[in-house]
Amino acid sequence: MSEAITPALKPAAFKGETTRTGNLKVVCGGPSFSRHPQVYLTMVDDAAGHPSHVVCPYCSHTFEYDSAMATPGAGHH
């Protein structure tokens, strides 16, 4: 009798997760088991005009901007 093969990471485990970053532009390639294209995304400003977040249109992974993680001299203009 054979056993069912299950992926190590299920799609629902990646969808909706959040990554904090100090970069204003990020790249998302999706989970390794998908055919998600590599996309380049730019942070969306909040109501005060400060970079806030961006959501990947393919996998719904959220990237949140954290200014404490930003490289000095690479701030938002």
C-alpha positions in Angstrom: 0.0 0.0 0.0 1.4 3.4 -0.9 1.5 6.5 1.2 0.2 9.9 0.0 2.8 12.5 -0.7 2.2 15.8 0.9 4.3 19.0 0.4 6.4 20.2 3.3 4.7 23.6 3.0 1.1 23.9 2.2 -0.2 26.9 0.1 -2.3 28.2 3.0 0.9 28.4 5.1 2.4 31.0 2.8 -0.7 32.9 1.9 -1.3 35.8 4.2 2.0 35.7 6.0 3.9 38.9 6.6 7.6 39.8 6.2 9.0 42.9 7.8 11.7 44.7 5.8 13.7 47.9 5.8 13.6 48.0 2.0 11.2 50.2 0.0 11.2 47.8 -2.9 10.9 44.0 -2.5 10.8 41.0 -4.7 8.4 38.1 -4.3 8.8 34.7 -6.0 6.1 32.9 -4.0 6.4 29.5 -2.4 8.8 27.1 -4.0 6.1 24.6 -5.1 4.1 27.2 -7.1 4.4 28.7 -10.6 4.4 32.2 -9.1 6.4 34.6 -11.3 9.1 36.7 -9.7 7.6 40.1 -9.2 9.1 43.4 -8.0 6.9 45.5 -5.6 7.1 49.0 -4.2 5.8 49.9 -0.7 2.5 51.8 -0.6 2.5 55.0 1.4 0.1 55.4 4.3 -2.2 58.4 4.8 0.7 60.5 6.2 2.9 59.7 3.2 5.2 57.3 4.9 6.0 53.9 3.4 3.8 51.3 4.9 3.3 47.9 3.2 2.7 46.1 -0.1 0.8 42.9 -0.8 1.8 40.5 -3.6 -1.0 40.2 -6.1 -0.2 36.5 -6.8 0.1 35.0 -3.4 -1.2 37.6 -0.9 2.1 37.7 1.0 2.4 41.0 2.8 5.6 42.9 3.2 5.6 45.6 5.9 8.1 48.5 6.0 10.0 48.8 9.2 12.2 52.0 9.3 14.2 50.5 12.2 15.5 47.9 9.7 16.3 50.4 7.0 19.9 51.0 5.9 21.1 54.4 7.0 21.0 56.9 4.1 18.4 54.9 2.1 15.3 56.5 3.7 12.1 57.5 2.0 12.2 60.7 0.0 
